[in-house]
Amino acid sequence: MNGKSSPEISVIIPAYNEAGIIKNTIHKTKQILGSLNKVFEILIVNDGSIDDTGKVCEELSREDSRIKVIHHKENLGIGAALKTLFRNTKGSLIFFIPADGQQNPSEITNFMDVIRDCDIVCGYREKRVDPFYRRLNARLWNFWIRLFFGLKVKDLNWVKMYRAEVFKKIELVGDSAFIDSEVLIKAKKRGFRIKEIPTGHFPRETGRQTGSHPLVILRAFRDFFRLYKIIRNE
């Protein structure tokens, strides 16, 4: 796609059982993107939701052609959802936000200011409102990533903005929650510039988090050691 119709910004949103909040998230996102006076698209992956998430997203897509929905027939997890989103974006900038309303889409302006001087902007939750066990898991995960890969990022699994060129130069192998780390590790090896900025973080109003499920963690460590083996043998 060329010319004025090409999106300048792609906002990507993975969603699993977020029917109670995703409409509000999309409306807020559209409002801030409209104020920027830039061509945009909002791309959602409905990752096998068993509630009305898919139905709500389809209704939003019919109302606005800039909103596009891809459906996974079954729940494949955050990594597979993000992988699908990365493959299907058309914007020169890609902004990843959660569907659950825990991040304010208006912060996109801060990310756009910072990405002028780098290739990836990683947000970190300045005051994280998650339960203690989730904060502990995140600290432990960051420790392992630093120890094995030398990647020093404060908040690996949070909102980010990427230049589209990043995904033209790296090939993603995993499909688990490790994918955020895989992108950053490979981008750093390729010489892409990474910066970090603080963001807000808000309590989840509906739905429930699945990131601490044992199977999610095991799949992430599977991809962790797969990539470590590849890098060690290079």
C-alpha positions as CSV (number, residue, x, y, z in Angstrom):
1,M,0.0,0.0,0.0
2,N,1.4,3.4,-1.0
3,G,0.6,7.0,-0.9
4,K,-1.6,8.9,1.6
5,S,-3.6,5.8,2.4
6,S,-0.6,4.0,4.0
7,P,-0.9,4.0,7.8
8,E,1.8,6.0,9.6
9,I,0.9,4.3,12.9
10,S,-0.3,0.7,13.5
11,V,-1.7,0.2,17.0
12,I,-1.7,-3.6,17.8
13,I,-3.9,-5.1,20.5
14,P,-3.9,-8.8,21.5
15,A,-7.2,-9.7,23.2
16,Y,-8.4,-12.7,25.1
17,N,-11.8,-12.6,26.9
18,E,-11.8,-8.8,27.1
19,A,-15.4,-8.1,26.0
20,G,-16.0,-6.0,29.1
21,I,-13.3,-3.4,28.4
22,I,-12.0,-3.6,24.8
23,K,-14.6,-1.3,23.3
24,N,-13.6,1.4,25.7
25,T,-9.9,0.8,25.0
26,I,-10.5,1.1,21.2
27,H,-12.6,4.3,21.6
28,K,-9.8,5.9,23.7
29,T,-7.2,4.8,21.2
30,K,-9.1,6.2,18.2
31,Q,-9.7,9.5,20.0
32,I,-6.0,10.1,20.7
33,L,-4.9,8.9,17.2
34,G,-7.4,11.2,15.6
35,S,-6.0,14.1,17.5
36,L,-2.6,13.4,16.1
37,N,-3.8,14.1,12.5
38,K,-2.0,11.0,11.2
39,V,-3.2,8.1,9.1
40,F,-3.6,5.0,11.4
41,E,-4.8,1.5,11.7
42,I,-5.9,-0.4,14.8
43,L,-5.2,-4.2,14.4
44,I,-6.7,-6.6,16.9
45,V,-6.1,-10.3,17.4
46,N,-9.0,-12.0,19.1
47,D,-7.0,-14.9,20.5
48,G,-9.6,-17.6,20.7
49,S,-11.8,-15.7,23.2
50,I,-14.8,-17.7,24.6
51,D,-16.7,-14.5,25.5
52,D,-18.0,-11.8,23.2
53,T,-14.6,-10.2,22.4
54,G,-14.7,-11.3,18.8
55,K,-18.3,-10.1,18.3
56,V,-17.5,-6.7,19.9
57,C,-14.4,-6.3,17.7
58,E,-16.3,-7.2,14.5
59,E,-18.9,-4.5,15.4
60,L,-16.2,-1.9,15.8
61,S,-14.5,-2.9,12.6
62,R,-17.8,-2.5,10.7
63,E,-18.2,1.0,12.1
64,D,-14.6,2.0,11.1
65,S,-12.6,0.5,8.3
66,R,-9.4,1.5,10.1
67,I,-10.1,-1.1,12.7
68,K,-9.2,-4.6,11.6
69,V,-9.7,-7.9,13.4
70,I,-7.9,-11.2,13.0
71,H,-9.4,-14.3,14.8
72,H,-7.5,-17.2,16.2
73,K,-9.8,-20.2,16.3
74,E,-8.3,-21.2,19.6
75,N,-6.3,-19.5,22.4
76,L,-2.7,-19.6,21.3
77,G,-1.3,-17.2,23.9
78,I,0.2,-13.7,23.9
79,G,3.3,-14.7,21.9
80,A,1.4,-16.2,19.0
81,A,-1.1,-13.2,19.1
82,L,1.8,-10.7,18.9
83,K,3.5,-12.7,16.1
84,T,0.3,-12.5,14.1
85,L,0.0,-8.8,14.7
86,F,3.7,-8.1,13.8
87,R,3.2,-9.9,10.5
88,N,0.1,-8.0,9.5
89,T,0.8,-4.4,10.3
90,K,1.3,-1.8,7.6
91,G,2.3,1.2,9.5
92,S,5.9,2.6,9.7
93,L,5.5,2.8,13.5
94,I,4.0,0.0,15.5
95,F,2.6,0.7,19.0
96,F,1.6,-2.3,21.2
97,I,-0.9,-1.8,24.0
98,P,-3.0,-4.2,26.1
99,A,-6.7,-4.6,25.6
100,D,-7.4,-4.6,29.3
101,G,-7.3,-0.9,30.0
102,Q,-4.3,-1.0,32.3
103,Q,-2.4,1.5,30.1
104,N,-3.6,5.0,28.9
105,P,-3.5,5.2,25.1
106,S,-2.8,8.9,25.3
107,E,0.8,8.1,26.2
108,I,1.4,7.3,22.6
109,T,2.5,10.9,22.2
110,N,5.4,10.4,24.6
111,F,6.5,7.3,22.7
112,M,6.4,9.2,19.4
113,D,8.6,11.9,20.8
114,V,11.2,9.4,22.0
115,I,11.3,7.2,18.9
116,R,12.6,10.1,16.8
117,D,16.0,9.2,18.2
118,C,15.8,5.4,18.4
119,D,14.2,2.3,16.9
120,I,12.3,0.8,19.9
121,V,10.8,2.5,22.9
122,C,10.1,0.3,25.9
123,G,7.6,1.6,28.4
124,Y,8.1,0.6,32.1
125,R,5.4,0.8,34.7
126,E,6.6,3.5,37.1
127,K,4.1,2.4,39.8
128,R,3.0,-1.1,39.0
129,V,-0.4,-2.0,40.5
130,D,-0.2,-5.8,40.0
131,P,-0.3,-8.2,42.9
132,F,3.0,-9.0,44.6
133,Y,3.4,-12.4,43.0
134,R,3.2,-10.9,39.5
135,R,5.8,-8.2,40.4
136,L,8.0,-10.9,41.8
137,N,7.7,-13.1,38.7
138,A,8.6,-10.1,36.5
139,R,11.7,-9.3,38.6
140,L,12.9,-12.9,38.3
141,W,12.2,-13.0,34.6
142,N,14.2,-9.8,34.1
143,F,17.0,-11.3,36.1
144,W,17.2,-14.4,33.9
145,I,17.1,-12.3,30.7
146,R,20.0,-10.1,32.0
147,L,22.0,-13.1,33.1
148,F,21.7,-15.1,30.0
149,F,21.4,-12.5,27.3
150,G,22.8,-9.3,28.8
151,L,19.7,-7.4,28.0
152,K,19.0,-4.6,30.5
153,V,15.4,-3.5,30.2
154,K,13.3,-2.5,33.2
155,D,10.0,-3.9,32.1
156,L,10.2,-6.6,29.4
157,N,6.5,-7.4,28.9
158,W,4.9,-4.0,28.7
159,V,3.9,-1.4,26.1
160,K,6.3,-0.6,23.3
161,M,6.7,1.3,20.1
162,Y,8.8,-0.1,17.2
163,R,9.9,1.1,13.9
164,A,8.6,-1.3,11.3
165,E,12.1,-1.8,9.9
166,V,12.9,-3.9,13.1
167,F,10.7,-6.7,11.9
168,K,12.2,-6.7,8.4
169,K,15.6,-7.5,9.9
170,I,14.8,-10.1,12.5
171,E,13.1,-13.5,12.3
172,L,10.9,-14.5,15.2
173,V,11.1,-18.2,16.2
174,G,9.1,-18.4,19.4
175,D,5.3,-18.1,20.0
176,S,5.2,-17.8,23.7
177,A,5.3,-14.9,26.2
178,F,9.0,-14.9,25.6
179,I,8.4,-13.0,22.3
180,D,8.8,-9.6,23.8
181,S,12.2,-10.6,25.0
182,E,13.1,-12.3,21.8
183,V,12.4,-9.2,19.8
184,L,14.6,-7.0,22.0
185,I,17.4,-9.5,22.2
186,K,17.6,-9.9,18.4
187,A,17.1,-6.2,17.8
188,K,20.0,-5.3,20.1
189,K,22.2,-7.8,18.3
190,R,21.3,-6.2,15.0
191,G,22.3,-2.8,16.4
192,F,18.9,-1.2,16.8
193,R,18.7,1.5,19.3
194,I,16.5,0.9,22.4
195,K,15.3,3.6,24.8
196,E,13.0,3.4,27.9
197,I,10.3,5.7,29.3
198,P,8.0,5.6,32.3
199,T,4.3,5.0,31.9
200,G,1.3,4.9,34.1
201,H,-0.4,1.6,35.1
202,F,-4.0,1.1,36.2
203,P,-5.9,-1.7,37.9
204,R,-7.7,-4.2,35.7
205,E,-11.4,-3.5,35.8
206,T,-12.7,-6.7,34.1
207,G,-11.4,-10.1,33.1
208,R,-8.4,-11.9,34.5
209,Q,-4.7,-12.2,33.8
210,T,-3.2,-15.4,32.5
211,G,0.5,-14.5,32.4
212,S,1.3,-16.4,35.6
213,H,-0.3,-19.7,34.5
214,P,2.3,-22.5,34.9
215,L,1.9,-23.6,31.3
216,V,2.5,-20.0,30.0
217,I,5.7,-19.8,32.1
218,L,6.9,-23.2,30.9
219,R,6.4,-22.3,27.2
220,A,8.3,-19.0,27.8
221,F,11.2,-20.9,29.2
222,R,11.1,-23.4,26.3
223,D,11.6,-20.5,23.9
224,F,14.1,-18.9,26.3
225,F,16.5,-21.9,26.1
226,R,15.8,-22.4,22.4
227,L,17.1,-18.9,21.6
228,Y,20.0,-19.2,24.1
229,K,21.1,-22.4,22.4
230,I,20.9,-20.7,18.9
231,I,22.9,-17.6,20.1
232,R,25.5,-19.7,21.9
233,N,26.2,-21.7,18.7
234,E,26.5,-18.7,16.4
